[in-house]
Each structure stands twice: as C-alpha cells, then as structure tokens.
C-alpha cells in the first residue's frame, strides 16, 4: 500500500511531453511520485502488466492519437486520467480559470498548449464584458513538433476553440496554429483578440488580464505579456466590418503573449510543452491535496 499523502503516477508517452512531465515531477517536492513511464508501445498494456500499477493513482496520457484506446482500457479502474492530447473526452481544465471545478472527474482534459496560453486571457476579458468573438494565433517552433503532433493539428485547433467557448465563455471562437521554421528557433508566441460588444471598461479589463497573467505565472513562470494590452473602440460611425457577420461596434482587445519554457527537459523555445506539463502537474497536485484534505475530515 502507498503511504498516506504519497501519490504514485504513471505517464503514457515517452516523447518530449512525457519526458518533460516526468522531470518536473521528479524535481518537485510535492506529493506526486513517478511509478512508471511507458512509450506508446507497449503503452497501457505494459502499464497494466506492472505490479506497481496497483498503487498508481493518476495516469497522464501524453500519447497523441491513443487517448481513446487508453481510456477504454482504464475506464473501469480506480485511477484518474489526465489527458494531455486534444481528444477531450472529459471536461476541460485550465488551472488559472477552473482548477477546482472538475477535480472529481475520472477523465480530465488539459486542452491544448495554445488553449492553456490563451483561454485564461479570454476568461479574464469575459469577467467584465460579453466576449462575442475570440481569436488566437499561436506560433511554435517547427523544430519541436514531431509527426504525431503534425497529424493532429486540426484536432488541436478545434479543441482550443471549444475551450475558448466553454471555459473562456466566448460566444464564438477561432484558433490558428503556426509552425515557425525560424533558425535559430523562436520562443512560443500567442496573439489573443477579443471583441466585446457595447461599452467596455478598459481599466477593469486591463486589471483582470494582468491578474490572470499573474495566476498563470504562478505555475508557468515563463508566461508573460509581450507588450501592453491594446484597446480599439469601434463606434456606429466607424464600425469594424467582420466577414459573414457584418458591422461590429464595441471594443477589440489585443493581448500579445510570449512563453519561455522552463527547460526541465524540452528546450526553452518549447514553451508549448511547458504549458501542458506544468498545467497537468498543477492539476494532479491539486487532486492529491484535495483527496488528502477530504481524508483528514472527521467522519
């Protein structure tokens, strides 16, 4: 049996994401301990065959394209699964926005790297206005993107849009992902655009966005604003024309971000890896802490 407060975890996927997550956990002082790391082959079958599996409390799936199969094999077990792929079977979790909302879910989706970067900004703007449209453009180094990830780029963008709407509370959304071929590789950058219909309190929105950036930085230190938040107001006399939608009056908020990776395993220019692994580790630690708190309550 595992000691009280000790949470053995397993990682499926031995690529950059799985390796970076493993190193983060090994270097941390938290309750998580690494019991096993499995590549896609033998994957979940190899995990189930291990005697150590009986103690595993959380399984991180970082194997692109294999989450449905892995979950089908683990769904009737007592373990939780945190999904670091865009499959999104379970509810979305973006720690800075809704960390405590779905901690009891057996299968929790960590959205996507660009979702972890941009959804908090959309959610911050939505605190003081109705976001009628949100758009994100994310640029990551092509050098850090392997064939498995390239094959699911459409899934990545679709999941990011869904999270913008469900977690960020945007009425409509769009996401674009650019694989930047620059040499030397550039850091991850994200541009977030939000349209707030009608009057908008610029000062309050700026304050909310800055507070949200600080929340994200608490677990992803390399996350920062690239420059000051921009506001553009469109009046009836000077509306913004949106194709297929028509004329828009209100405020366009532009937030430019840059993410420097922690270089635990993946390089500093692989900020998208850090976004996923740091968010997943933070979520798992909160699940463990909540379980410990619940166990300590008098019966």
Rosetta silent file (secondary structure, phi, psi, omega in degrees, C-alpha in Angstrom):
SEQUENCE: XXXXXXXXXXXXXXXXXXXXXXXXXXXXXXXXXXXXXXXXXXXXXXXXXXXXXXXXXXXXXXXXXXXXXXXXXXXXXXXXXXXXXXXXXXXXXXXXXXXXXXXXXXXXXXXXXXXXXXXXXXXXXXXXXXXXXXXXXXXXXXXXXXXXXXXXXXXXXXXXXXXXXXXXXXXXXXXXXXXXXXXXXXXXXXXXXXXXXXXXXXXXXXXXXXXXXXXXXXXXXXXXXXXXXXXXXXXXXXXXXXXXXXXXXXXXXXXXXXXXXXXXXXXXXXXXXXXXXXXXXXXXXXXXXXXXXXXXXXX
SCORE:     score description
SCORE:     0.000 S_00000001
   1 L     0.000  148.929  179.228    0.000    0.000    0.000 S_00000001
   2 L   -81.665  144.588  177.750    1.131    3.565   -0.659 S_00000001
   3 L   -63.069  153.798  178.929    1.899    5.853    2.302 S_00000001
   4 L   -60.517  130.953  178.266   -0.695    8.490    3.125 S_00000001
   5 L    87.451   -4.702  178.444   -0.133   11.612    1.021 S_00000001
   6 L  -100.886  121.999 -174.317    2.106    9.825   -1.477 S_00000001
   7 E  -116.043   95.345  174.697    0.609    9.770   -4.967 S_00000001
   8 E   -68.539  136.764  179.607    2.284    7.423   -7.444 S_00000001
   9 E  -128.068  159.456  175.837    1.539    8.397  -11.045 S_00000001
  10 E  -125.534  149.927 -179.406    2.187    6.834  -14.435 S_00000001
  11 E  -123.064  125.231  174.069    2.910    8.532  -17.740 S_00000001
  12 E  -103.974  119.242 -175.942    1.955    7.065  -21.119 S_00000001
  13 L   118.598  112.854 -174.719    4.015    8.661  -23.880 S_00000001
  14 L  -107.774   22.412  176.052    7.800    8.923  -23.795 S_00000001
  15 L   -81.650 -159.620 -177.914    8.208   11.890  -26.148 S_00000001
  16 H   -59.226  -42.037 -177.696    9.085   15.464  -25.181 S_00000001
  17 H   -66.479  -48.932  179.559    5.833   15.999  -23.283 S_00000001
  18 H   -62.059  -42.443 -179.518    6.046   12.763  -21.298 S_00000001
  19 H   -67.691  -41.563  179.578    9.744   13.241  -20.533 S_00000001
  20 H   -64.140  -41.547  177.797    9.301   16.886  -19.507 S_00000001
  21 H   -63.030  -42.871  179.109    6.419   15.962  -17.201 S_00000001
  22 H   -59.151  -47.378 -178.521    8.473   13.176  -15.645 S_00000001
  23 H   -64.064  -40.786  177.691   11.404   15.506  -14.915 S_00000001
  24 H   -57.694  -44.635 -178.964    9.077   18.155  -13.442 S_00000001
  25 H   -67.868  -42.409 -179.323    7.595   15.615  -11.032 S_00000001
  26 H   -63.500  -31.454 -177.970   10.987   14.162  -10.096 S_00000001
  27 H   -87.375   -8.360 -174.758   12.335   17.633   -9.289 S_00000001
  28 L   -89.850  162.283  177.324    9.323   18.722   -7.251 S_00000001
  29 L  -100.695    8.523 -175.659    8.717   18.449   -3.515 S_00000001
  30 L   -77.146 -172.328 -175.082    5.031   17.711   -3.957 S_00000001
  31 L   -77.897  -13.765 -174.577    3.108   14.511   -3.279 S_00000001
  32 E   -76.455  138.548  172.919    3.476   13.088   -6.809 S_00000001
  33 E  -131.717  144.977 -177.247    5.956   10.281   -7.447 S_00000001
  34 E   -88.019  115.202  178.592    6.685    8.625  -10.789 S_00000001
  35 E   -92.066  -31.614 -177.382    5.842    4.919  -10.697 S_00000001
  36 E  -162.503  148.651  170.681    6.157    4.228  -14.425 S_00000001
  37 E  -130.148  123.377 -176.724    6.732    5.806  -17.821 S_00000001
  38 E  -119.097  137.694  170.849    5.516    3.871  -20.846 S_00000001
  39 L   -74.444  174.838  179.732    6.032    4.534  -24.519 S_00000001
  40 L   -58.970  -31.757  175.042    3.162    4.212  -26.935 S_00000001
  41 L  -122.808  110.923   19.447    4.250    0.592  -27.386 S_00000001
  42 L   -89.778   -5.224  174.312    3.551   -1.263  -25.050 S_00000001
  43 H    59.717 -137.318 -174.364    1.534    1.687  -23.711 S_00000001
  44 H   -65.702  -29.174  178.098   -1.378    0.927  -21.421 S_00000001
  45 H   -64.531  -41.689  177.458   -0.953   -2.857  -21.822 S_00000001
  46 H   -65.720  -36.554  179.585    2.559   -2.631  -20.418 S_00000001
  47 H   -64.868  -45.746 -178.808    1.305   -0.435  -17.597 S_00000001
  48 H   -64.747  -26.254 -178.700   -1.446   -2.862  -16.610 S_00000001
  49 L   -80.252  -10.614 -177.425    1.070   -5.720  -16.545 S_00000001
  50 L   -81.539  133.714  174.993    3.264   -3.972  -13.955 S_00000001
  51 H   -58.524  -30.608 -178.716    2.862   -4.966  -10.273 S_00000001
  52 H   -66.911  -15.583 -176.466    3.354   -1.275   -9.421 S_00000001
  53 H   -62.037  -26.788 -178.197    0.114   -0.400  -11.219 S_00000001
  54 H   -63.003  -21.896 -179.381   -1.931   -1.343   -8.151 S_00000001
  55 H   -97.716   -9.865 -175.615   -0.581    1.750   -6.379 S_00000001
  56 L   -67.813  131.280 -178.470   -0.951    4.223   -9.266 S_00000001
  57 L  -103.320  -32.478 -178.177   -3.473    6.975   -8.523 S_00000001
  58 E  -135.042  137.141  173.454   -3.213    9.128  -11.676 S_00000001
  59 E  -114.967  124.877  173.755   -2.297    8.274  -15.260 S_00000001
  60 E   -94.463  124.830  175.917   -1.124   11.059  -17.554 S_00000001
  61 E  -101.779  111.748  179.016   -1.748   10.299  -21.212 S_00000001
  62 L  -118.251   24.629  179.851    0.753   12.109  -23.428 S_00000001
  63 L  -102.393  103.684 -175.938    0.489    9.763  -26.389 S_00000001
  64 L   -59.537  132.675  175.984   -1.083   11.660  -29.281 S_00000001
  65 L    84.308   -3.757 -175.650   -3.847    9.767  -31.034 S_00000001
  66 L  -115.596    6.678 -171.751   -4.058    6.981  -28.439 S_00000001
  67 H   -66.663  -42.285 -178.450   -6.176    8.521  -25.699 S_00000001
  68 H   -61.068  -43.150  179.679   -9.494    6.872  -26.583 S_00000001
  69 H   -64.994  -44.424 -179.367   -7.896    3.424  -26.681 S_00000001
  70 H   -63.689  -42.505 -179.301   -6.018    4.019  -23.438 S_00000001
  71 H   -66.940  -35.578  178.552   -9.112    5.327  -21.654 S_00000001
  72 H   -60.728  -32.419  179.918  -11.174    2.359  -22.840 S_00000001
  73 H   -81.885  -22.621 -174.536   -8.683    0.082  -21.062 S_00000001
  74 H  -108.291   -7.552 -172.180   -8.562    2.168  -17.875 S_00000001
  75 L   -59.315  -31.435 -177.783  -12.135    3.429  -17.536 S_00000001
  76 L   -95.395    9.776  176.646  -13.167    0.654  -15.143 S_00000001
  77 L   -93.476  173.807 -177.764  -10.073    1.037  -12.963 S_00000001
  78 L   -88.718    1.846 -175.726   -9.816    3.248   -9.887 S_00000001
  79 L   -82.808  154.239  169.430   -7.237    5.582  -11.438 S_00000001
  80 E   -90.824  152.865  174.634   -7.816    9.127  -12.670 S_00000001
  81 E  -125.577  129.382  172.708   -6.598   10.051  -16.141 S_00000001
  82 E  -106.120  121.999 -172.769   -5.302   13.463  -17.168 S_00000001
  83 E   -96.415  115.649  177.957   -5.363   13.829  -20.936 S_00000001
  84 L  -100.687   23.638  175.694   -2.536   15.863  -22.489 S_00000001
  85 L  -118.114  167.711 -178.627   -3.871   15.294  -26.018 S_00000001
  86 L   -82.182   14.885 -176.212   -6.686   17.159  -27.827 S_00000001
  87 L   -62.258  -40.186  173.247   -9.079   14.179  -27.620 S_00000001
  88 L    55.823   54.901  173.336  -11.143   15.939  -24.918 S_00000001
  89 L   -75.466  -43.241 -179.352  -13.279   13.072  -23.677 S_00000001
  90 L   -93.334 -179.119  179.647  -13.579   14.593  -20.209 S_00000001
  91 L   -66.648  155.308 -179.499  -14.238   18.187  -19.069 S_00000001
  92 E   -76.745  144.762  173.005  -11.666   20.891  -19.770 S_00000001
  93 L  -131.269  118.161  171.605   -9.249   22.050  -17.082 S_00000001
  94 L  -119.954  101.388 -167.875   -7.310   25.305  -17.348 S_00000001
  95 H   -48.648  -39.513 -177.975   -5.810   25.697  -13.844 S_00000001
  96 H   -68.431  -17.381 -174.537   -5.795   29.510  -13.747 S_00000001
  97 H  -109.920  -49.668 -171.102   -9.512   29.577  -14.580 S_00000001
  98 H  -138.970   40.627 -174.767  -11.333   26.462  -13.341 S_00000001
  99 L   -54.057  -41.779 -173.815   -8.892   24.267  -11.419 S_00000001
 100 L   -91.048    0.873 -172.604  -11.397   23.183   -8.757 S_00000001
 101 L   -73.804  -32.492 -172.134  -14.436   22.734  -10.996 S_00000001
 102 L  -132.901   33.297 -175.413  -13.918   19.148  -12.161 S_00000001
 103 L   -66.273  -18.020  179.166  -11.434   17.553   -9.769 S_00000001
 104 L   -90.131   -4.167 -178.960  -13.734   14.565   -9.266 S_00000001
 105 L   -68.045  133.930 -179.695  -13.910   13.788  -12.992 S_00000001
 106 L   -69.971  -25.539 -178.383  -12.290   10.423  -13.790 S_00000001
 107 E  -132.328  113.860 -172.990  -11.001   11.724  -17.133 S_00000001
 108 E  -118.344  129.514 -178.942   -9.866   15.343  -17.290 S_00000001
 109 E   -91.699  127.703  176.420   -8.776   17.162  -20.459 S_00000001
 110 L   -90.207   18.971  174.932   -5.827   19.540  -20.232 S_00000001
 111 L    62.528 -122.296 -177.116   -6.997   21.134  -23.522 S_00000001
 112 L  -144.053  167.529  176.206   -4.018   22.085  -25.748 S_00000001
 113 H   -59.254  -47.592 -179.881   -0.850   24.181  -25.397 S_00000001
 114 H   -69.402  -28.688  174.741   -2.361   27.207  -27.114 S_00000001
 115 H   -65.671  -43.001  178.199   -5.546   26.687  -25.113 S_00000001
 116 H   -63.764  -29.028  179.654   -3.606   26.773  -21.850 S_00000001
 117 H   -80.605  -40.667 -168.162   -1.968   30.028  -23.022 S_00000001
 118 H  -102.300  -30.033 -179.820   -4.962   31.859  -24.453 S_00000001
 119 H   -58.662  -39.886  177.160   -8.118   30.640  -22.679 S_00000001
 120 H   -58.152  -35.097  179.580   -7.116   32.407  -19.419 S_00000001
 121 H   -68.421  -44.995  178.450   -6.958   35.716  -21.315 S_00000001
 122 H   -60.909  -43.723  179.404  -10.393   35.206  -22.875 S_00000001
 123 H   -63.472  -36.126  179.048  -11.808   34.255  -19.468 S_00000001
 124 H   -66.053  -43.370  178.312  -10.277   37.384  -17.902 S_00000001
 125 H   -64.154  -37.775 -177.564  -11.875   39.649  -20.501 S_00000001
 126 H   -69.650  -10.993  178.421  -15.197   37.840  -20.042 S_00000001
 127 L   -66.626  -27.123 -176.084  -15.256   38.766  -16.345 S_00000001
 128 L  -127.926   13.063  177.893  -16.392   42.292  -17.183 S_00000001
 129 L  -166.201  160.738  177.687  -17.900   42.033  -20.654 S_00000001
 130 L   -85.974  115.233  178.964  -19.597   39.688  -23.103 S_00000001
 131 E   -84.061  101.872 -178.236  -16.945   38.310  -25.460 S_00000001
 132 E   -75.801  -22.980 -179.874  -18.862   37.952  -28.691 S_00000001
 133 E  -156.085  136.906  175.562  -15.796   36.632  -30.520 S_00000001
 134 E  -131.743  142.036 -179.274  -12.343   35.430  -29.502 S_00000001
 135 E  -139.998  138.475  177.053   -9.446   34.522  -31.754 S_00000001
 136 E  -127.999  140.928  173.831   -5.991   33.166  -31.021 S_00000001
 137 E  -125.274  115.908 -176.480   -2.937   32.847  -33.238 S_00000001
 138 E  -115.241  135.448  179.862   -0.173   30.731  -31.736 S_00000001
 139 E  -120.257  122.574  178.180    3.317   30.330  -33.147 S_00000001
 140 E  -127.355  156.117 -178.001    5.582   27.498  -32.005 S_00000001
 141 E   -65.498  127.470  178.746    8.956   26.315  -33.231 S_00000001
 142 H   -62.319  -25.754 -178.452    8.635   23.760  -36.024 S_00000001
 143 H   -64.617  -23.704 -175.443   11.735   22.055  -34.637 S_00000001
 144 H   -95.873    1.822 -173.909    9.763   20.935  -31.561 S_00000001
 145 L  -111.221  113.849 -178.762    6.814   19.416  -33.424 S_00000001
 146 L   -86.632  178.727 -177.097    7.044   15.754  -34.411 S_00000001
 147 H   -62.748  -34.839  179.906    4.978   13.774  -36.934 S_00000001
 148 H   -63.801  -43.030  179.818    2.390   12.618  -34.383 S_00000001
 149 H   -69.815  -39.549  179.119    1.560   16.197  -33.416 S_00000001
 150 H   -60.756  -32.061 -178.376    1.555   17.407  -37.017 S_00000001
 151 L   -72.222  -16.454 -176.302   -1.050   14.751  -37.823 S_00000001
 152 L  -118.728   23.802 -177.668   -3.496   16.146  -35.234 S_00000001
 153 H   -60.868  -39.386  177.520   -3.142   19.897  -35.799 S_00000001
 154 H   -61.094  -40.285  177.585   -6.801   20.193  -36.834 S_00000001
 155 H   -64.166  -38.998  179.665   -7.816   18.467  -33.576 S_00000001
 156 H   -60.609  -46.894 -178.116   -5.613   20.858  -31.618 S_00000001
 157 H   -69.034  -37.756  179.518   -7.267   23.953  -33.073 S_00000001
 158 H   -65.802  -40.302  178.508  -10.795   22.564  -32.696 S_00000001
 159 H   -67.963  -37.169  177.575  -10.221   21.692  -29.041 S_00000001
 160 H   -61.845  -43.039  179.063   -8.735   25.140  -28.398 S_00000001
 161 H   -63.560  -44.310  179.706  -11.847   26.792  -29.843 S_00000001
 162 H   -59.716  -40.196  179.770  -14.136   24.585  -27.753 S_00000001
 163 H   -69.782  -34.852  174.471  -12.233   25.546  -24.600 S_00000001
 164 H   -56.821  -38.820 -176.659  -12.446   29.252  -25.504 S_00000001
 165 H   -82.215  -43.156 -175.561  -16.206   28.907  -25.541 S_00000001
 166 H   -77.712  -48.186 -177.064  -16.733   26.517  -22.612 S_00000001
 167 L   -92.013  -42.446 -179.478  -14.060   27.762  -20.196 S_00000001
 168 L   -79.353  -16.055  177.811  -13.349   31.230  -21.611 S_00000001
 169 L    66.095   30.792  171.730  -17.076   31.966  -22.169 S_00000001
 170 L   -81.381  142.611  179.941  -16.627   33.414  -25.647 S_00000001
 171 L   -72.114  -36.056  176.316  -19.741   33.204  -27.805 S_00000001
 172 L  -139.370  156.360 -178.561  -17.704   32.345  -30.911 S_00000001
 173 E  -152.394  164.964  176.425  -14.070   31.499  -31.403 S_00000001
 174 E  -152.414  141.708  178.707  -11.289   30.703  -33.818 S_00000001
 175 E  -134.528  140.178  176.941   -7.796   29.322  -33.302 S_00000001
 176 E  -130.090  140.977 -179.628   -4.810   29.136  -35.620 S_00000001
 177 E  -123.527  124.766 -178.765   -1.527   27.336  -35.063 S_00000001
 178 E  -112.091  128.775  174.095    1.641   28.299  -36.931 S_00000001
 179 E   -93.381  105.568 -172.991    4.726   26.076  -37.053 S_00000001
 180 E   -82.340  118.285 -176.926    7.539   28.604  -37.198 S_00000001
 181 L   -85.960    8.478 -174.170   10.552   27.314  -39.231 S_00000001
 182 L   -56.567  140.982  174.714   12.895   30.071  -37.990 S_00000001
 183 L  -127.500  121.781    1.234   16.515   29.131  -37.257 S_00000001
 184 L   -68.214  158.610 -176.602   17.551   29.626  -34.531 S_00000001
 185 L   -61.245  144.285  178.575   14.171   28.596  -33.065 S_00000001
 186 L   -98.342  156.831  176.450   11.991   31.354  -31.622 S_00000001
 187 L   -65.885  157.329  176.100   10.063   31.303  -28.368 S_00000001
 188 E   -65.096  136.094  176.008    6.356   30.475  -28.407 S_00000001
 189 E  -131.997  146.514 -178.697    4.164   33.499  -29.023 S_00000001
 190 E  -133.800  132.934  172.645    0.393   33.932  -28.803 S_00000001
 191 E  -112.373  126.522 -178.545   -1.839   36.716  -30.062 S_00000001
 192 E  -120.126  127.343  179.196   -5.301   36.871  -28.493 S_00000001
 193 E  -119.916  130.631  176.944   -8.091   39.062  -29.870 S_00000001
 194 E  -127.403  134.270  173.774  -11.408   39.553  -28.083 S_00000001
 195 E  -104.157  121.087  177.671  -14.409   41.527  -29.293 S_00000001
 196 E  -111.452  113.866 -176.743  -16.569   42.943  -26.511 S_00000001
 197 E   -70.157  145.858  177.743  -19.862   44.316  -27.781 S_00000001
 198 L    74.044 -157.256 -178.607  -21.096   47.679  -26.497 S_00000001
 199 L   -73.641  145.363  179.503  -19.310   49.669  -23.829 S_00000001
 200 L  -135.600  137.980  178.393  -16.284   48.141  -22.142 S_00000001
 201 L   -85.133   96.249 -174.497  -14.450   49.212  -19.008 S_00000001
 202 H   -59.377  -42.603 -177.193  -10.878   49.327  -20.327 S_00000001
 203 H   -64.836  -41.691 -179.987   -9.290   49.850  -16.926 S_00000001
 204 H   -68.477  -40.858  178.907  -11.131   46.928  -15.343 S_00000001
 205 H   -62.376  -44.557  178.809  -10.372   44.619  -18.279 S_00000001
 206 H   -60.594  -42.246  178.937   -6.688   45.516  -18.129 S_00000001
 207 H   -63.167  -42.446  179.544   -6.654   44.851  -14.390 S_00000001
 208 H   -65.133  -40.764  179.872   -8.391   41.483  -14.845 S_00000001
 209 H   -66.790  -43.464  179.218   -5.994   40.407  -17.602 S_00000001
 210 H   -62.834  -39.381  177.526   -2.917   41.390  -15.578 S_00000001
 211 H   -65.068  -37.836  179.384   -4.248   39.478  -12.570 S_00000001
 212 H   -68.328  -39.602  176.932   -4.849   36.440  -14.771 S_00000001
 213 H   -59.038  -41.398  178.064   -1.316   36.612  -16.183 S_00000001
 214 H   -63.577  -37.393  178.866   -0.009   36.527  -12.612 S_00000001
 215 H   -65.094  -42.553  178.795   -2.142   33.450  -11.861 S_00000001
 216 H   -65.905  -40.785 -179.043   -0.736   31.603  -14.872 S_00000001
 217 H   -63.812  -20.161 -179.854    2.806   32.672  -13.959 S_00000001
 218 L   -64.951  -24.340  176.764    2.369   31.054  -10.540 S_00000001
 219 L  -123.398  -10.323  173.465    2.788   27.644  -12.230 S_00000001
 220 L  -130.270   83.745 -173.465    4.316   28.657  -15.600 S_00000001
 221 L   -59.157  -23.943 -177.693    6.966   31.277  -14.722 S_00000001
 222 L   -84.281    6.604 -179.063    7.937   31.817  -18.360 S_00000001
 223 E   -88.355  126.068 -177.810    4.465   33.124  -19.304 S_00000001
 224 E  -155.465  160.371  171.849    4.396   36.891  -19.830 S_00000001
 225 E   -74.494  135.921  177.794    2.869   39.789  -21.717 S_00000001
 226 L   -79.418  -34.496  174.910    4.952   40.774  -24.717 S_00000001
 227 L  -156.528  177.383 -175.450    3.678   44.347  -24.593 S_00000001
 228 L   -64.003  148.622  179.717    0.912   46.409  -23.050 S_00000001
 229 L   -62.777  138.798 -177.197   -2.720   45.418  -23.684 S_00000001
 230 E  -109.676  140.301  178.318   -4.248   47.257  -26.643 S_00000001
 231 E  -125.164  133.501  174.379   -7.801   48.602  -26.902 S_00000001
 232 E  -129.128  127.910 -178.709   -9.560   49.768  -30.090 S_00000001
 233 E  -105.307  132.815  179.705  -13.069   51.222  -29.957 S_00000001
 234 E  -117.716  121.815 -177.358  -15.443   50.978  -32.895 S_00000001
 235 E  -101.594  176.256  177.271  -18.473   53.287  -32.973 S_00000001
 236 L   -61.008  -32.143  179.406  -21.568   53.395  -35.166 S_00000001
 237 L   -79.779  -16.802 -179.717  -19.789   55.988  -37.286 S_00000001
 238 E  -143.207   66.690 -175.337  -16.662   53.844  -37.599 S_00000001
 239 L   -76.830  162.966  173.402  -17.674   50.182  -37.199 S_00000001
 240 E   -93.343  124.943  179.473  -15.480   47.131  -37.655 S_00000001
 241 E   -90.369  125.144  179.501  -16.595   45.057  -40.615 S_00000001
 242 E  -115.136  119.909  178.899  -16.436   41.306  -39.994 S_00000001
 243 L   -54.351  138.527  178.337  -16.913   38.976  -42.996 S_00000001
 244 L    68.733    0.122  179.123  -20.021   36.768  -42.709 S_00000001
 245 L  -121.595  -42.725 -179.431  -21.076   38.687  -39.587 S_00000001
 246 E   111.276 -152.709 -175.311  -21.445   42.317  -40.570 S_00000001
 247 E   -85.505  136.382  179.357  -20.685   45.521  -38.697 S_00000001
 248 E  -117.377  133.688  172.808  -19.382   45.374  -35.134 S_00000001
 249 L  -122.011  132.737 -176.735  -19.498   48.183  -32.599 S_00000001
 250 E   151.073 -143.656 -175.263  -17.664   47.855  -29.329 S_00000001
 251 E  -126.420  135.790  171.332  -14.079   47.198  -28.279 S_00000001
 252 E  -103.517  123.180  178.834  -11.349   44.960  -29.678 S_00000001
 253 E  -105.190  129.339  179.183   -8.835   43.880  -27.049 S_00000001
 254 E  -117.577  124.817  179.301   -5.442   42.619  -28.226 S_00000001
 255 E  -124.323  121.928 -179.029   -3.160   40.706  -25.872 S_00000001
 256 E  -108.257  125.577 -174.255    0.283   39.586  -27.054 S_00000001
 257 E  -119.211  158.443  171.883    1.991   36.816  -25.082 S_00000001
 258 E  -140.060  139.491 -177.750    5.342   35.049  -25.027 S_00000001
 259 E  -125.319  119.191  175.633    6.122   31.755  -23.308 S_00000001
 260 L  -100.781  125.664 -179.916    9.617   30.699  -22.327 S_00000001
 261 L   -69.491  154.309 -179.576    9.961   27.052  -21.414 S_00000001
 262 L   -77.503  -11.161  179.656   11.466   26.049  -18.066 S_00000001
 263 L    59.809   35.825  173.856   13.901   23.704  -19.876 S_00000001
 264 L   -65.945  -42.508  172.397   13.253   20.860  -17.441 S_00000001
 265 L  -137.836  -56.798  177.369   13.643   18.518  -20.405 S_00000001
 266 L   -68.848  154.843 -177.680   12.370   20.258  -23.531 S_00000001
 267 L   -69.310  166.962 -176.621   14.350   23.356  -24.650 S_00000001
 268 L   -61.143  -27.972 -178.770   13.418   26.908  -23.630 S_00000001
 269 L   -81.990    0.630  176.337   11.867   27.552  -27.038 S_00000001
 270 L   -97.554   56.154 -179.728    9.392   24.678  -26.476 S_00000001
 271 H   -59.731  -29.445 -179.581    7.058   26.804  -24.374 S_00000001
 272 H   -65.900  -31.759  176.190    4.081   24.800  -25.613 S_00000001
 273 H   -67.558  -45.084 -179.989    5.468   21.702  -23.907 S_00000001
 274 H   -61.260  -37.597  178.729    5.898   23.602  -20.633 S_00000001
 275 H   -59.000  -45.130 -177.504    2.309   24.882  -20.814 S_00000001
 276 H   -72.571  -46.190 -174.807    0.923   21.349  -20.940 S_00000001
 277 H   -71.303  -38.922  178.599    3.219   19.677  -18.435 S_00000001
 278 H   -67.335  -40.805  178.542    3.075   22.464  -15.846 S_00000001
 279 H   -65.194  -41.664 -179.895   -0.724   22.661  -16.108 S_00000001
 280 H   -66.931  -42.669  179.000   -1.075   18.879  -15.797 S_00000001
 281 H   -63.638  -43.168  178.718    1.296   18.690  -12.814 S_00000001
 282 H   -60.298  -42.827 -179.786   -0.519   21.568  -11.081 S_00000001
 283 H   -65.658  -44.515  179.790   -3.876   19.856  -11.602 S_00000001
 284 H   -63.221  -39.476  178.355   -2.629   16.488  -10.342 S_00000001
 285 H   -64.081  -37.236  178.655   -1.146   18.102   -7.235 S_00000001
 286 H   -69.056  -38.489  176.398   -4.470   19.786   -6.511 S_00000001
 287 H   -60.416  -44.626  179.884   -6.311   16.460   -6.915 S_00000001
 288 H   -64.269  -42.972 -179.437   -3.896   14.874   -4.457 S_00000001
 289 H   -64.268  -41.424 -179.894   -4.206   17.764   -1.987 S_00000001
 290 H   -65.674  -39.669  178.633   -7.988   17.684   -2.110 S_00000001
 291 H   -64.188  -38.476  178.290   -8.057   13.940   -1.514 S_00000001
 292 H   -66.110  -42.276  178.005   -5.753   14.382    1.473 S_00000001
 293 H   -61.655  -43.076 -179.128   -7.940   17.173    2.853 S_00000001
 294 H   -65.099  -39.517 -179.265  -11.072   15.047    2.444 S_00000001
 295 H   -67.926  -25.955 -178.445   -9.431   12.069    4.140 S_00000001
 296 H   -82.028  -12.422 -179.151   -8.461   14.262    7.094 S_00000001
 297 L   -69.788  142.611  178.833  -12.039   15.384    7.743 S_00000001
 298 L   -67.018  142.174 -179.865  -13.747   13.751   10.754 S_00000001
 299 L   -93.732    0.000    0.000  -16.334   11.115    9.858 S_00000001
